[in-house]
Amino acid sequence: MKELIEYIARNLATRPDDVKVTEDVEEDRVVLRLEVADEDKGKIIGRQGRVAQAMRVLLRVAAVKSGTRAVLEIV
């Protein structure tokens, strides 16, 4: 799941080397925190949050396939 989010974010960002994804397990879910350069936050979030929402949907599907719950936080 971490690799999926990292792949999508690196392809959207103008500075792909600054993309960082950390994975933490909290209670019964996996929390992925995505950090990008300040100038790339708009591209990652998208208009009205559409890109971020699409990333969350893909993450949710991947989590269901592996039998877990996952949450994406963009910081």
PDB file of N, H, CA, C and O in Angstrom:
ATOM      1  N   MET A   1       0.829  -1.191   0.000  1.00  0.00           N
ATOM      2  CA  MET A   1       0.000   0.000   0.000  1.00  0.00           C
ATOM      3  C   MET A   1       0.871   1.250   0.000  1.00  0.00           C
ATOM      4  O   MET A   1       0.570   2.237  -0.672  1.00  0.00           O
ATOM      5  N   LYS A   2       1.947   1.190   0.761  1.00  0.00           N
ATOM      6  H   LYS A   2       2.192   0.389   1.308  1.00  0.00           H
ATOM      7  CA  LYS A   2       2.868   2.325   0.821  1.00  0.00           C
ATOM      8  C   LYS A   2       3.463   2.595  -0.557  1.00  0.00           C
ATOM      9  O   LYS A   2       3.601   3.747  -0.966  1.00  0.00           O
ATOM     10  N   GLU A   3       3.813   1.531  -1.264  1.00  0.00           N
ATOM     11  H   GLU A   3       3.701   0.594  -0.931  1.00  0.00           H
ATOM     12  CA  GLU A   3       4.415   1.677  -2.577  1.00  0.00           C
ATOM     13  C   GLU A   3       3.434   2.287  -3.572  1.00  0.00           C
ATOM     14  O   GLU A   3       3.829   3.068  -4.438  1.00  0.00           O
ATOM     15  N   LEU A   4       2.154   1.931  -3.450  1.00  0.00           N
ATOM     16  H   LEU A   4       1.833   1.297  -2.747  1.00  0.00           H
ATOM     17  CA  LEU A   4       1.131   2.473  -4.344  1.00  0.00           C
ATOM     18  C   LEU A   4       1.026   3.987  -4.194  1.00  0.00           C
ATOM     19  O   LEU A   4       1.042   4.712  -5.189  1.00  0.00           O
ATOM     20  N   ILE A   5       0.919   4.465  -2.966  1.00  0.00           N
ATOM     21  H   ILE A   5       0.906   3.877  -2.158  1.00  0.00           H
ATOM     22  CA  ILE A   5       0.791   5.903  -2.714  1.00  0.00           C
ATOM     23  C   ILE A   5       2.069   6.629  -3.140  1.00  0.00           C
ATOM     24  O   ILE A   5       2.007   7.716  -3.715  1.00  0.00           O
ATOM     25  N   GLU A   6       3.212   6.034  -2.861  1.00  0.00           N
ATOM     26  H   GLU A   6       3.263   5.151  -2.394  1.00  0.00           H
ATOM     27  CA  GLU A   6       4.481   6.656  -3.242  1.00  0.00           C
ATOM     28  C   GLU A   6       4.602   6.751  -4.768  1.00  0.00           C
ATOM     29  O   GLU A   6       5.063   7.766  -5.290  1.00  0.00           O
ATOM     30  N   TYR A   7       4.197   5.719  -5.467  1.00  0.00           N
ATOM     31  H   TYR A   7       3.823   4.895  -5.043  1.00  0.00           H
ATOM     32  CA  TYR A   7       4.249   5.720  -6.937  1.00  0.00           C
ATOM     33  C   TYR A   7       3.365   6.823  -7.522  1.00  0.00           C
ATOM     34  O   TYR A   7       3.797   7.565  -8.405  1.00  0.00           O
ATOM     35  N   ILE A   8       2.141   6.929  -7.034  1.00  0.00           N
ATOM     36  H   ILE A   8       1.791   6.326  -6.316  1.00  0.00           H
ATOM     37  CA  ILE A   8       1.216   7.944  -7.541  1.00  0.00           C
ATOM     38  C   ILE A   8       1.752   9.344  -7.251  1.00  0.00           C
ATOM     39  O   ILE A   8       1.756  10.202  -8.134  1.00  0.00           O
ATOM     40  N   ALA A   9       2.201   9.576  -6.026  1.00  0.00           N
ATOM     41  H   ALA A   9       2.198   8.879  -5.309  1.00  0.00           H
ATOM     42  CA  ALA A   9       2.674  10.896  -5.631  1.00  0.00           C
ATOM     43  C   ALA A   9       3.929  11.298  -6.403  1.00  0.00           C
ATOM     44  O   ALA A   9       4.054  12.451  -6.816  1.00  0.00           O
ATOM     45  N   ARG A  10       4.852  10.371  -6.602  1.00  0.00           N
ATOM     46  H   ARG A  10       4.750   9.434  -6.266  1.00  0.00           H
ATOM     47  CA  ARG A  10       6.078  10.690  -7.345  1.00  0.00           C
ATOM     48  C   ARG A  10       5.775  11.074  -8.788  1.00  0.00           C
ATOM     49  O   ARG A  10       6.443  11.941  -9.351  1.00  0.00           O
ATOM     50  N   ASN A  11       4.780  10.439  -9.389  1.00  0.00           N
ATOM     51  H   ASN A  11       4.237   9.735  -8.932  1.00  0.00           H
ATOM     52  CA  ASN A  11       4.435  10.751 -10.778  1.00  0.00           C
ATOM     53  C   ASN A  11       3.687  12.065 -10.901  1.00  0.00           C
ATOM     54  O   ASN A  11       3.692  12.667 -11.975  1.00  0.00           O
ATOM     55  N   LEU A  12       3.047  12.528  -9.841  1.00  0.00           N
ATOM     56  H   LEU A  12       3.044  12.039  -8.969  1.00  0.00           H
ATOM     57  CA  LEU A  12       2.338  13.805  -9.887  1.00  0.00           C
ATOM     58  C   LEU A  12       3.241  14.988  -9.535  1.00  0.00           C
ATOM     59  O   LEU A  12       3.029  16.096 -10.028  1.00  0.00           O
ATOM     60  N   ALA A  13       4.230  14.763  -8.698  1.00  0.00           N
ATOM     61  H   ALA A  13       4.402  13.863  -8.297  1.00  0.00           H
ATOM     62  CA  ALA A  13       5.047  15.847  -8.151  1.00  0.00           C
ATOM     63  C   ALA A  13       6.092  16.340  -9.149  1.00  0.00           C
ATOM     64  O   ALA A  13       6.588  15.580  -9.981  1.00  0.00           O
ATOM     65  N   THR A  14       6.413  17.630  -9.046  1.00  0.00           N
ATOM     66  H   THR A  14       6.010  18.247  -8.370  1.00  0.00           H
ATOM     67  CA  THR A  14       7.496  18.175  -9.852  1.00  0.00           C
ATOM     68  C   THR A  14       8.849  17.907  -9.198  1.00  0.00           C
ATOM     69  O   THR A  14       9.886  17.922  -9.862  1.00  0.00           O
ATOM     70  N   ARG A  15       8.825  17.665  -7.901  1.00  0.00           N
ATOM     71  H   ARG A  15       7.982  17.653  -7.362  1.00  0.00           H
ATOM     72  CA  ARG A  15      10.039  17.308  -7.167  1.00  0.00           C
ATOM     73  C   ARG A  15       9.839  15.922  -6.543  1.00  0.00           C
ATOM     74  O   ARG A  15       9.579  15.818  -5.344  1.00  0.00           O
ATOM     75  N   PRO A  16       9.957  14.866  -7.340  1.00  0.00           N
ATOM     76  CA  PRO A  16       9.665  13.519  -6.842  1.00  0.00           C
ATOM     77  C   PRO A  16      10.617  13.025  -5.753  1.00  0.00           C
ATOM     78  O   PRO A  16      10.277  12.114  -4.998  1.00  0.00           O
ATOM     79  N   ASP A  17      11.806  13.622  -5.672  1.00  0.00           N
ATOM     80  H   ASP A  17      12.081  14.362  -6.286  1.00  0.00           H
ATOM     81  CA  ASP A  17      12.747  13.198  -4.637  1.00  0.00           C
ATOM     82  C   ASP A  17      12.308  13.645  -3.243  1.00  0.00           C
ATOM     83  O   ASP A  17      12.770  13.094  -2.243  1.00  0.00           O
ATOM     84  N   ASP A  18      11.423  14.635  -3.168  1.00  0.00           N
ATOM     85  H   ASP A  18      11.047  15.083  -3.979  1.00  0.00           H
ATOM     86  CA  ASP A  18      10.945  15.127  -1.879  1.00  0.00           C
ATOM     87  C   ASP A  18       9.713  14.386  -1.378  1.00  0.00           C
ATOM     88  O   ASP A  18       9.204  14.703  -0.303  1.00  0.00           O
ATOM     89  N   VAL A  19       9.227  13.415  -2.128  1.00  0.00           N
ATOM     90  H   VAL A  19       9.641  13.158  -3.001  1.00  0.00           H
ATOM     91  CA  VAL A  19       8.060  12.641  -1.700  1.00  0.00           C
ATOM     92  C   VAL A  19       8.496  11.626  -0.650  1.00  0.00           C
ATOM     93  O   VAL A  19       9.453  10.877  -0.845  1.00  0.00           O
ATOM     94  N   LYS A  20       7.773  11.620   0.465  1.00  0.00           N
ATOM     95  H   LYS A  20       6.996  12.229   0.623  1.00  0.00           H
ATOM     96  CA  LYS A  20       8.108  10.710   1.556  1.00  0.00           C
ATOM     97  C   LYS A  20       6.806  10.131   2.109  1.00  0.00           C
ATOM     98  O   LYS A  20       5.882  10.874   2.440  1.00  0.00           O
ATOM     99  N   VAL A  21       6.739   8.820   2.205  1.00  0.00           N
ATOM    100  H   VAL A  21       7.489   8.217   1.935  1.00  0.00           H
ATOM    101  CA  VAL A  21       5.561   8.144   2.738  1.00  0.00           C
ATOM    102  C   VAL A  21       5.997   7.327   3.942  1.00  0.00           C
ATOM    103  O   VAL A  21       6.902   6.497   3.846  1.00  0.00           O
ATOM    104  N   THR A  22       5.346   7.567   5.080  1.00  0.00           N
ATOM    105  H   THR A  22       4.611   8.241   5.158  1.00  0.00           H
ATOM    106  CA  THR A  22       5.620   6.780   6.279  1.00  0.00           C
ATOM    107  C   THR A  22       4.379   5.973   6.625  1.00  0.00           C
ATOM    108  O   THR A  22       3.251   6.412   6.397  1.00  0.00           O
ATOM    109  N   GLU A  23       4.601   4.802   7.172  1.00  0.00           N
ATOM    110  H   GLU A  23       5.517   4.445   7.357  1.00  0.00           H
ATOM    111  CA  GLU A  23       3.514   3.883   7.478  1.00  0.00           C
ATOM    112  C   GLU A  23       3.530   3.571   8.971  1.00  0.00           C
ATOM    113  O   GLU A  23       4.537   3.102   9.501  1.00  0.00           O
ATOM    114  N   ASP A  24       2.422   3.830   9.641  1.00  0.00           N
ATOM    115  H   ASP A  24       1.603   4.211   9.211  1.00  0.00           H
ATOM    116  CA  ASP A  24       2.277   3.540  11.061  1.00  0.00           C
ATOM    117  C   ASP A  24       1.054   2.669  11.271  1.00  0.00           C
ATOM    118  O   ASP A  24       0.066   2.788  10.548  1.00  0.00           O
ATOM    119  N   VAL A  25       1.124   1.795  12.264  1.00  0.00           N
ATOM    120  H   VAL A  25       1.927   1.699  12.851  1.00  0.00           H
ATOM    121  CA  VAL A  25      -0.031   0.978  12.619  1.00  0.00           C
ATOM    122  C   VAL A  25      -0.605   1.525  13.912  1.00  0.00           C
ATOM    123  O   VAL A  25       0.067   1.549  14.942  1.00  0.00           O
ATOM    124  N   GLU A  26      -1.861   1.967  13.849  1.00  0.00           N
ATOM    125  H   GLU A  26      -2.408   1.948  13.012  1.00  0.00           H
ATOM    126  CA  GLU A  26      -2.555   2.503  15.014  1.00  0.00           C
ATOM    127  C   GLU A  26      -3.818   1.693  15.224  1.00  0.00           C
ATOM    128  O   GLU A  26      -4.685   1.653  14.351  1.00  0.00           O
ATOM    129  N   GLU A  27      -3.929   1.055  16.364  1.00  0.00           N
ATOM    130  H   GLU A  27      -3.225   1.088  17.073  1.00  0.00           H
ATOM    131  CA  GLU A  27      -5.074   0.210  16.705  1.00  0.00           C
ATOM    132  C   GLU A  27      -5.292  -0.836  15.617  1.00  0.00           C
ATOM    133  O   GLU A  27      -4.442  -1.708  15.440  1.00  0.00           O
ATOM    134  N   ASP A  28      -6.388  -0.778  14.893  1.00  0.00           N
ATOM    135  H   ASP A  28      -7.078  -0.069  15.037  1.00  0.00           H
ATOM    136  CA  ASP A  28      -6.697  -1.799  13.889  1.00  0.00           C
ATOM    137  C   ASP A  28      -6.563  -1.284  12.463  1.00  0.00           C
ATOM    138  O   ASP A  28      -7.137  -1.869  11.544  1.00  0.00           O
ATOM    139  N   ARG A  29      -5.815  -0.196  12.257  1.00  0.00           N
ATOM    140  H   ARG A  29      -5.349   0.280  13.004  1.00  0.00           H
ATOM    141  CA  ARG A  29      -5.705   0.374  10.918  1.00  0.00           C
ATOM    142  C   ARG A  29      -4.273   0.815  10.633  1.00  0.00           C
ATOM    143  O   ARG A  29      -3.464   1.006  11.540  1.00  0.00           O
ATOM    144  N   VAL A  30      -3.994   0.967   9.354  1.00  0.00           N
ATOM    145  H   VAL A  30      -4.652   0.812   8.617  1.00  0.00           H
ATOM    146  CA  VAL A  30      -2.687   1.433   8.891  1.00  0.00           C
ATOM    147  C   VAL A  30      -2.852   2.899   8.496  1.00  0.00           C
ATOM    148  O   VAL A  30      -3.756   3.250   7.738  1.00  0.00           O
ATOM    149  N   VAL A  31      -1.972   3.747   9.017  1.00  0.00           N
ATOM    150  H   VAL A  31      -1.237   3.462   9.633  1.00  0.00           H
ATOM    151  CA  VAL A  31      -2.009   5.170   8.700  1.00  0.00           C
ATOM    152  C   VAL A  31      -0.798   5.489   7.835  1.00  0.00           C
ATOM    153  O   VAL A  31       0.347   5.312   8.251  1.00  0.00           O
ATOM    154  N   LEU A  32      -1.072   5.964   6.621  1.00  0.00           N
ATOM    155  H   LEU A  32      -2.002   6.108   6.283  1.00  0.00           H
ATOM    156  CA  LEU A  32      -0.006   6.380   5.716  1.00  0.00           C
ATOM    157  C   LEU A  32       0.053   7.893   5.709  1.00  0.00           C
ATOM    158  O   LEU A  32      -0.954   8.556   5.461  1.00  0.00           O
ATOM    159  N   ARG A  33       1.225   8.444   5.978  1.00  0.00           N
ATOM    160  H   ARG A  33       2.044   7.905   6.180  1.00  0.00           H
ATOM    161  CA  ARG A  33       1.410   9.897   5.978  1.00  0.00           C
ATOM    162  C   ARG A  33       2.267  10.261   4.770  1.00  0.00           C
ATOM    163  O   ARG A  33       3.391   9.784   4.617  1.00  0.00           O
ATOM    164  N   LEU A  34       1.715  11.106   3.930  1.00  0.00           N
ATOM    165  H   LEU A  34       0.802  11.494   4.055  1.00  0.00           H
ATOM    166  CA  LEU A  34       2.382  11.527   2.700  1.00  0.00           C
ATOM    167  C   LEU A  34       2.904  12.935   2.874  1.00  0.00           C
ATOM    168  O   LEU A  34       2.147  13.860   3.170  1.00  0.00           O
ATOM    169  N   GLU A  35       4.213  13.092   2.686  1.00  0.00           N
ATOM    170  H   GLU A  35       4.828  12.341   2.446  1.00  0.00           H
ATOM    171  CA  GLU A  35       4.845  14.409   2.770  1.00  0.00           C
ATOM    172  C   GLU A  35       5.422  14.742   1.399  1.00  0.00           C
ATOM    173  O   GLU A  35       6.123  13.933   0.791  1.00  0.00           O
ATOM    174  N   VAL A  36       5.117  15.944   0.926  1.00  0.00           N
ATOM    175  H   VAL A  36       4.548  16.601   1.420  1.00  0.00           H
ATOM    176  CA  VAL A  36       5.643  16.420  -0.356  1.00  0.00           C
ATOM    177  C   VAL A  36       6.154  17.844  -0.170  1.00  0.00           C
ATOM    178  O   VAL A  36       5.911  18.476   0.857  1.00  0.00           O
ATOM    179  N   ALA A  37       6.864  18.336  -1.178  1.00  0.00           N
ATOM    180  H   ALA A  37       7.061  17.823  -2.013  1.00  0.00           H
ATOM    181  CA  ALA A  37       7.337  19.721  -1.144  1.00  0.00           C
ATOM    182  C   ALA A  37       6.133  20.660  -1.148  1.00  0.00           C
ATOM    183  O   ALA A  37       5.077  20.322  -1.682  1.00  0.00           O
ATOM    184  N   ASP A  38       6.295  21.825  -0.557  1.00  0.00           N
ATOM    185  H   ASP A  38       7.153  22.100  -0.123  1.00  0.00           H
ATOM    186  CA  ASP A  38       5.196  22.790  -0.462  1.00  0.00           C
ATOM    187  C   ASP A  38       4.614  23.150  -1.827  1.00  0.00           C
ATOM    188  O   ASP A  38       3.406  23.343  -1.958  1.00  0.00           O
ATOM    189  N   GLU A  39       5.463  23.238  -2.829  1.00  0.00           N
ATOM    190  H   GLU A  39       6.445  23.080  -2.722  1.00  0.00           H
ATOM    191  CA  GLU A  39       4.977  23.613  -4.157  1.00  0.00           C
ATOM    192  C   GLU A  39       4.181  22.486  -4.827  1.00  0.00           C
ATOM    193  O   GLU A  39       3.460  22.735  -5.793  1.00  0.00           O
ATOM    194  N   ASP A  40       4.303  21.262  -4.330  1.00  0.00           N
ATOM    195  H   ASP A  40       4.888  21.060  -3.545  1.00  0.00           H
ATOM    196  CA  ASP A  40       3.588  20.125  -4.908  1.00  0.00           C
ATOM    197  C   ASP A  40       2.292  19.783  -4.185  1.00  0.00           C
ATOM    198  O   ASP A  40       1.532  18.940  -4.663  1.00  0.00           O
ATOM    199  N   LYS A  41       2.026  20.402  -3.069  1.00  0.00           N
ATOM    200  H   LYS A  41       2.643  21.086  -2.680  1.00  0.00           H
ATOM    201  CA  LYS A  41       0.816  20.064  -2.310  1.00  0.00           C
ATOM    202  C   LYS A  41      -0.456  20.298  -3.120  1.00  0.00           C
ATOM    203  O   LYS A  41      -1.402  19.516  -3.023  1.00  0.00           O
ATOM    204  N   GLY A  42      -0.488  21.352  -3.906  1.00  0.00           N
ATOM    205  H   GLY A  42       0.280  21.987  -3.985  1.00  0.00           H
ATOM    206  CA  GLY A  42      -1.655  21.632  -4.731  1.00  0.00           C
ATOM    207  C   GLY A  42      -1.905  20.545  -5.766  1.00  0.00           C
ATOM    208  O   GLY A  42      -3.052  20.187  -6.031  1.00  0.00           O
ATOM    209  N   LYS A  43      -0.836  20.024  -6.348  1.00  0.00           N
ATOM    210  H   LYS A  43       0.096  20.315  -6.132  1.00  0.00           H
ATOM    211  CA  LYS A  43      -0.981  18.958  -7.337  1.00  0.00           C
ATOM    212  C   LYS A  43      -1.450  17.666  -6.685  1.00  0.00           C
ATOM    213  O   LYS A  43      -2.256  16.933  -7.258  1.00  0.00           O
ATOM    214  N   ILE A  44      -0.951  17.391  -5.501  1.00  0.00           N
ATOM    215  H   ILE A  44      -0.296  17.987  -5.035  1.00  0.00           H
ATOM    216  CA  ILE A  44      -1.317  16.154  -4.809  1.00  0.00           C
ATOM    217  C   ILE A  44      -2.766  16.219  -4.327  1.00  0.00           C
ATOM    218  O   ILE A  44      -3.484  15.221  -4.392  1.00  0.00           O
ATOM    219  N   ILE A  45      -3.195  17.369  -3.851  1.00  0.00           N
ATOM    220  H   ILE A  45      -2.612  18.179  -3.799  1.00  0.00           H
ATOM    221  CA  ILE A  45      -4.562  17.503  -3.358  1.00  0.00           C
ATOM    222  C   ILE A  45      -5.537  17.630  -4.524  1.00  0.00           C
ATOM    223  O   ILE A  45      -6.612  17.031  -4.499  1.00  0.00           O
ATOM    224  N   GLY A  46      -5.179  18.391  -5.527  1.00  0.00           N
ATOM    225  H   GLY A  46      -4.306  18.878  -5.547  1.00  0.00           H
ATOM    226  CA  GLY A  46      -6.024  18.543  -6.707  1.00  0.00           C
ATOM    227  C   GLY A  46      -7.144  19.544  -6.491  1.00  0.00           C
ATOM    228  O   GLY A  46      -7.334  20.062  -5.390  1.00  0.00           O
ATOM    229  N   ARG A  47      -7.871  19.805  -7.545  1.00  0.00           N
ATOM    230  H   ARG A  47      -7.717  19.385  -8.439  1.00  0.00           H
ATOM    231  CA  ARG A  47      -8.990  20.744  -7.461  1.00  0.00           C
ATOM    232  C   ARG A  47     -10.092  20.143  -6.612  1.00  0.00           C
ATOM    233  O   ARG A  47     -10.570  19.038  -6.866  1.00  0.00           O
ATOM    234  N   GLN A  48     -10.477  20.889  -5.607  1.00  0.00           N
ATOM    235  H   GLN A  48     -10.088  21.787  -5.400  1.00  0.00           H
ATOM    236  CA  GLN A  48     -11.508  20.482  -4.659  1.00  0.00           C
ATOM    237  C   GLN A  48     -11.203  19.123  -4.034  1.00  0.00           C
ATOM    238  O   GLN A  48     -12.115  18.409  -3.616  1.00  0.00           O
ATOM    239  N   GLY A  49      -9.923  18.769  -3.970  1.00  0.00           N
ATOM    240  H   GLY A  49      -9.182  19.349  -4.309  1.00  0.00           H
ATOM    241  CA  GLY A  49      -9.508  17.535  -3.307  1.00  0.00           C
ATOM    242  C   GLY A  49      -9.765  16.267  -4.098  1.00  0.00           C
ATOM    243  O   GLY A  49      -9.770  15.175  -3.532  1.00  0.00           O
ATOM    244  N   ARG A  50      -9.975  16.396  -5.386  1.00  0.00           N
ATOM    245  H   ARG A  50      -9.970  17.284  -5.847  1.00  0.00           H
ATOM    246  CA  ARG A  50     -10.330  15.226  -6.193  1.00  0.00           C
ATOM    247  C   ARG A  50      -9.197  14.221  -6.316  1.00  0.00           C
ATOM    248  O   ARG A  50      -9.438  13.015  -6.257  1.00  0.00           O
ATOM    249  N   VAL A  51      -7.970  14.689  -6.485  1.00  0.00           N
ATOM    250  H   VAL A  51      -7.774  15.669  -6.532  1.00  0.00           H
ATOM    251  CA  VAL A  51      -6.831  13.781  -6.623  1.00  0.00           C
ATOM    252  C   VAL A  51      -6.587  13.057  -5.298  1.00  0.00           C
ATOM    253  O   VAL A  51      -6.365  11.846  -5.282  1.00  0.00           O
ATOM    254  N   ALA A  52      -6.627  13.793  -4.199  1.00  0.00           N
ATOM    255  H   ALA A  52      -6.807  14.776  -4.212  1.00  0.00           H
ATOM    256  CA  ALA A  52      -6.436  13.182  -2.890  1.00  0.00           C
ATOM    257  C   ALA A  52      -7.534  12.155  -2.613  1.00  0.00           C
ATOM    258  O   ALA A  52      -7.262  11.083  -2.072  1.00  0.00           O
ATOM    259  N   GLN A  53      -8.754  12.477  -2.979  1.00  0.00           N
ATOM    260  H   GLN A  53      -8.975  13.347  -3.419  1.00  0.00           H
ATOM    261  CA  GLN A  53      -9.863  11.551  -2.768  1.00  0.00           C
ATOM    262  C   GLN A  53      -9.687  10.290  -3.606  1.00  0.00           C
ATOM    263  O   GLN A  53      -9.976   9.189  -3.136  1.00  0.00           O
ATOM    264  N   ALA A  54      -9.220  10.439  -4.833  1.00  0.00           N
ATOM    265  H   ALA A  54      -8.985  11.333  -5.215  1.00  0.00           H
ATOM    266  CA  ALA A  54      -8.982   9.273  -5.687  1.00  0.00           C
ATOM    267  C   ALA A  54      -7.880   8.392  -5.107  1.00  0.00           C
ATOM    268  O   ALA A  54      -7.973   7.166  -5.154  1.00  0.00           O
ATOM    269  N   MET A  55      -6.833   9.019  -4.557  1.00  0.00           N
ATOM    270  H   MET A  55      -6.758  10.015  -4.519  1.00  0.00           H
ATOM    271  CA  MET A  55      -5.760   8.249  -3.920  1.00  0.00           C
ATOM    272  C   MET A  55      -6.298   7.487  -2.712  1.00  0.00           C
ATOM    273  O   MET A  55      -5.919   6.340  -2.476  1.00  0.00           O
ATOM    274  N   ARG A  56      -7.172   8.121  -1.958  1.00  0.00           N
ATOM    275  H   ARG A  56      -7.480   9.053  -2.150  1.00  0.00           H
ATOM    276  CA  ARG A  56      -7.761   7.461  -0.786  1.00  0.00           C
ATOM    277  C   ARG A  56      -8.639   6.278  -1.193  1.00  0.00           C
ATOM    278  O   ARG A  56      -8.652   5.251  -0.514  1.00  0.00           O
ATOM    279  N   VAL A  57      -9.370   6.420  -2.294  1.00  0.00           N
ATOM    280  H   VAL A  57      -9.359   7.254  -2.845  1.00  0.00           H
ATOM    281  CA  VAL A  57     -10.213   5.322  -2.771  1.00  0.00           C
ATOM    282  C   VAL A  57      -9.338   4.142  -3.197  1.00  0.00           C
ATOM    283  O   VAL A  57      -9.632   3.000  -2.845  1.00  0.00           O
ATOM    284  N   LEU A  58      -8.279   4.401  -3.941  1.00  0.00           N
ATOM    285  H   LEU A  58      -8.040   5.329  -4.227  1.00  0.00           H
ATOM    286  CA  LEU A  58      -7.374   3.328  -4.353  1.00  0.00           C
ATOM    287  C   LEU A  58      -6.724   2.656  -3.148  1.00  0.00           C
ATOM    288  O   LEU A  58      -6.557   1.437  -3.121  1.00  0.00           O
ATOM    289  N   LEU A  59      -6.360   3.458  -2.157  1.00  0.00           N
ATOM    290  H   LEU A  59      -6.495   4.448  -2.179  1.00  0.00           H
ATOM    291  CA  LEU A  59      -5.772   2.906  -0.941  1.00  0.00           C
ATOM    292  C   LEU A  59      -6.776   2.030  -0.205  1.00  0.00           C
ATOM    293  O   LEU A  59      -6.425   0.956   0.284  1.00  0.00           O
ATOM    294  N   ARG A  60      -8.010   2.481  -0.128  1.00  0.00           N
ATOM    295  H   ARG A  60      -8.295   3.353  -0.525  1.00  0.00           H
ATOM    296  CA  ARG A  60      -9.053   1.704   0.547  1.00  0.00           C
ATOM    297  C   ARG A  60      -9.272   0.359  -0.146  1.00  0.00           C
ATOM    298  O   ARG A  60      -9.443  -0.665   0.515  1.00  0.00           O
ATOM    299  N   VAL A  61      -9.267   0.367  -1.473  1.00  0.00           N
ATOM    300  H   VAL A  61      -9.129   1.199  -2.011  1.00  0.00           H
ATOM    301  CA  VAL A  61      -9.434  -0.876  -2.227  1.00  0.00           C
ATOM    302  C   VAL A  61      -8.266  -1.825  -1.963  1.00  0.00           C
ATOM    303  O   VAL A  61      -8.477  -3.018  -1.748  1.00  0.00           O
ATOM    304  N   ALA A  62      -7.049  -1.310  -1.978  1.00  0.00           N
ATOM    305  H   ALA A  62      -6.878  -0.340  -2.154  1.00  0.00           H
ATOM    306  CA  ALA A  62      -5.872  -2.138  -1.706  1.00  0.00           C
ATOM    307  C   ALA A  62      -5.914  -2.691  -0.283  1.00  0.00           C
ATOM    308  O   ALA A  62      -5.511  -3.830  -0.049  1.00  0.00           O
ATOM    309  N   ALA A  63      -6.398  -1.896   0.664  1.00  0.00           N
ATOM    310  H   ALA A  63      -6.726  -0.970   0.474  1.00  0.00           H
ATOM    311  CA  ALA A  63      -6.479  -2.347   2.050  1.00  0.00           C
ATOM    312  C   ALA A  63      -7.513  -3.454   2.205  1.00  0.00           C
ATOM    313  O   ALA A  63      -7.279  -4.427   2.921  1.00  0.00           O
ATOM    314  N   VAL A  64      -8.647  -3.313   1.543  1.00  0.00           N
ATOM    315  H   VAL A  64      -8.837  -2.523   0.961  1.00  0.00           H
ATOM    316  CA  VAL A  64      -9.683  -4.346   1.627  1.00  0.00           C
ATOM    317  C   VAL A  64      -9.173  -5.657   1.036  1.00  0.00           C
ATOM    318  O   VAL A  64      -9.458  -6.731   1.565  1.00  0.00           O
ATOM    319  N   LYS A  65      -8.425  -5.569  -0.051  1.00  0.00           N
ATOM    320  H   LYS A  65      -8.194  -4.696  -0.480  1.00  0.00           H
ATOM    321  CA  LYS A  65      -7.877  -6.779  -0.666  1.00  0.00           C
ATOM    322  C   LYS A  65      -6.903  -7.499   0.274  1.00  0.00           C
ATOM    323  O   LYS A  65      -6.797  -8.725   0.243  1.00  0.00           O
ATOM    324  N   SER A  66      -6.199  -6.735   1.105  1.00  0.00           N
ATOM    325  H   SER A  66      -6.286  -5.739   1.131  1.00  0.00           H
ATOM    326  CA  SER A  66      -5.258  -7.352   2.045  1.00  0.00           C
ATOM    327  C   SER A  66      -5.886  -7.604   3.413  1.00  0.00           C
ATOM    328  O   SER A  66      -5.221  -8.122   4.310  1.00  0.00           O
ATOM    329  N   GLY A  67      -7.155  -7.244   3.584  1.00  0.00           N
ATOM    330  H   GLY A  67      -7.695  -6.823   2.855  1.00  0.00           H
ATOM    331  CA  GLY A  67      -7.861  -7.556   4.821  1.00  0.00           C
ATOM    332  C   GLY A  67      -7.596  -6.589   5.961  1.00  0.00           C
ATOM    333  O   GLY A  67      -7.738  -6.959   7.126  1.00  0.00           O
ATOM    334  N   THR A  68      -7.212  -5.356   5.649  1.00  0.00           N
ATOM    335  H   THR A  68      -7.097  -5.055   4.702  1.00  0.00           H
ATOM    336  CA  THR A  68      -6.950  -4.365   6.686  1.00  0.00           C
ATOM    337  C   THR A  68      -7.726  -3.084   6.382  1.00  0.00           C
ATOM    338  O   THR A  68      -8.452  -3.004   5.391  1.00  0.00           O
ATOM    339  N   ARG A  69      -7.562  -2.093   7.244  1.00  0.00           N
ATOM    340  H   ARG A  69      -6.973  -2.158   8.049  1.00  0.00           H
ATOM    341  CA  ARG A  69      -8.122  -0.760   7.016  1.00  0.00           C
ATOM    342  C   ARG A  69      -6.952   0.202   6.889  1.00  0.00           C
ATOM    343  O   ARG A  69      -5.940   0.050   7.573  1.00  0.00           O
ATOM    344  N   ALA A  70      -7.088   1.189   6.016  1.00  0.00           N
ATOM    345  H   ALA A  70      -7.910   1.313   5.460  1.00  0.00           H
ATOM    346  CA  ALA A  70      -6.001   2.147   5.802  1.00  0.00           C
ATOM    347  C   ALA A  70      -6.547   3.549   5.667  1.00  0.00           C
ATOM    348  O   ALA A  70      -7.658   3.761   5.182  1.00  0.00           O
ATOM    349  N   VAL A  71      -5.732   4.517   6.113  1.00  0.00           N
ATOM    350  H   VAL A  71      -4.829   4.345   6.508  1.00  0.00           H
ATOM    351  CA  VAL A  71      -6.082   5.932   6.067  1.00  0.00           C
ATOM    352  C   VAL A  71      -4.895   6.690   5.490  1.00  0.00           C
ATOM    353  O   VAL A  71      -3.746   6.393   5.819  1.00  0.00           O
ATOM    354  N   LEU A  72      -5.171   7.675   4.625  1.00  0.00           N
ATOM    355  H   LEU A  72      -6.104   7.916   4.358  1.00  0.00           H
ATOM    356  CA  LEU A  72      -4.120   8.502   4.042  1.00  0.00           C
ATOM    357  C   LEU A  72      -4.205   9.911   4.623  1.00  0.00           C
ATOM    358  O   LEU A  72      -5.255  10.553   4.587  1.00  0.00           O
ATOM    359  N   GLU A  73      -3.082  10.372   5.154  1.00  0.00           N
ATOM    360  H   GLU A  73      -2.229   9.850   5.183  1.00  0.00           H
ATOM    361  CA  GLU A  73      -2.977  11.747   5.646  1.00  0.00           C
ATOM    362  C   GLU A  73      -1.927  12.467   4.814  1.00  0.00           C
ATOM    363  O   GLU A  73      -0.825  11.958   4.610  1.00  0.00           O
ATOM    364  N   ILE A  74      -2.274  13.646   4.339  1.00  0.00           N
ATOM    365  H   ILE A  74      -3.169  14.060   4.504  1.00  0.00           H
ATOM    366  CA  ILE A  74      -1.324  14.448   3.563  1.00  0.00           C
ATOM    367  C   ILE A  74      -0.861  15.588   4.466  1.00  0.00           C
ATOM    368  O   ILE A  74      -1.654  16.430   4.889  1.00  0.00           O
ATOM    369  N   VAL A  75       0.437  15.595   4.747  1.00  0.00           N
ATOM    370  H   VAL A  75       1.081  14.912   4.403  1.00  0.00           H
ATOM    371  CA  VAL A  75       0.996  16.616   5.657  1.00  0.00           C
ATOM    372  C   VAL A  75       2.014  17.459   4.938  1.00  0.00           C
ATOM    373  O   VAL A  75       2.593  18.368   5.533  1.00  0.00           O
TER     374      VAL A  75
END
